[in-house]
């Protein structure tokens, strides 16, 4: 089996690393159970595609599209949500 180049490999980063227009797939969350449940109810579930829509003028919160819904999340929560990005997934 041929080795993948760095461009083909998926990378796991926190949601707050996405810039407007970039996309990723939710891989997991490590939030307080109440906040995690609320976000899951709004579509932030493992495997869901998420797109950074825009950042507020002062940088926090940031708005994300998930399952056709625009949701604003504070940076402190976004850094606890892990996503996968990469060419292999057709995301970059």
PEDAJO-V83139 format. One record per residue. N is the residue number from 1. RES is the residue in one letter. OMEGA is omega in whole degrees, -180 to 180 (999 if undefined). Layout:
N|RES|OMEGA + N|RES|OMEGA
This chain:
1|X|-179 + 2|X|178 + 3|X|178 + 4|X|174 + 5|X|180 + 6|X|-179 + 7|X|-177 + 8|X|-176 + 9|X|175 + 10|X|180 + 11|X|178 + 12|X|179 + 13|X|176 + 14|X|-176 + 15|X|-178 + 16|X|177 + 17|X|-180 + 18|X|174 + 19|X|179 + 20|X|-179 + 21|X|-180 + 22|X|-177 + 23|X|175 + 24|X|176 + 25|X|-180 + 26|X|-178 + 27|X|-180 + 28|X|180 + 29|X|174 + 30|X|-179 + 31|X|172 + 32|X|-172 + 33|X|-180 + 34|X|180 + 35|X|180 + 36|X|180 + 37|X|179 + 38|X|180 + 39|X|177 + 40|X|178 + 41|X|-180 + 42|X|176 + 43|X|179 + 44|X|-179 + 45|X|178 + 46|X|-180 + 47|X|-179 + 48|X|176 + 49|X|180 + 50|X|179 + 51|X|175 + 52|X|-179 + 53|X|178 + 54|X|176 + 55|X|177 + 56|X|-177 + 57|X|180 + 58|X|174 + 59|X|-178 + 60|X|5 + 61|X|176 + 62|X|-180 + 63|X|-179 + 64|X|171 + 65|X|174 + 66|X|178 + 67|X|176 + 68|X|-179 + 69|X|177 + 70|X|-176 + 71|X|177 + 72|X|-178 + 73|X|176 + 74|X|-179 + 75|X|-178 + 76|X|174 + 77|X|-178 + 78|X|-180 + 79|X|179 + 80|X|177 + 81|X|-179 + 82|X|177 + 83|X|174 + 84|X|176 + 85|X|177 + 86|X|180 + 87|X|-177 + 88|X|-178 + 89|X|-179 + 90|X|-175 + 91|X|-179 + 92|X|999
